[in-house]
Amino acid sequence: MKDYKYTDKNHPPVPLLKVGDKCYTFCDFGRHYDHVSTCEVRKVEVKWYEPSDYDKERLGAIGYWHIDYYIRIIEDYGRRTVKMYRYSTGEDGTQQDLFLTPQEVMDENIRDFMDMVTKNVAGIRRKMKALGYSEEKISKLLEYKA
């Protein structure tokens, strides 16, 4: 169960961003680790979510405020969008996919890329060992030089 930050129904949160603010996210089609999309906030919704009776009884869930930002991508590989997309800044306890600076997006891209590479290399190593490669040969083949 997530730990939502805003759980007092009588005190709705004040959103971090407002309509017209510029923000940033990663590429909206596939994952391009070298890309940062520039966006504009077009709409902000602050909604109260009440858990179902089942969730309350069995999971101990409580109600929470959720902040949704609807953005329009204004620079993404040279294209502009008219469709609005819903994102979160993570300020309410949700997963963050909208950022205040392009550097934050690049930091997230790098973390995701490194995680993907680490998992893939571990799988490649296991398979190479199963195929009879020596540890020395595996290390030599997987050596990376920038």
PyMOL commands that set and color helices and strands:
alter all, ss='L'
color gray80, all
select helices_A, chain A and resi 53-59+102-130+135-141
alter helices_A, ss='H'
color red, helices_A
select strands_A, chain A and resi 22-25+37-49+64-75+85-87
alter strands_A, ss='S'
color yellow, strands_A
deselect
rebuild
show_as cartoon
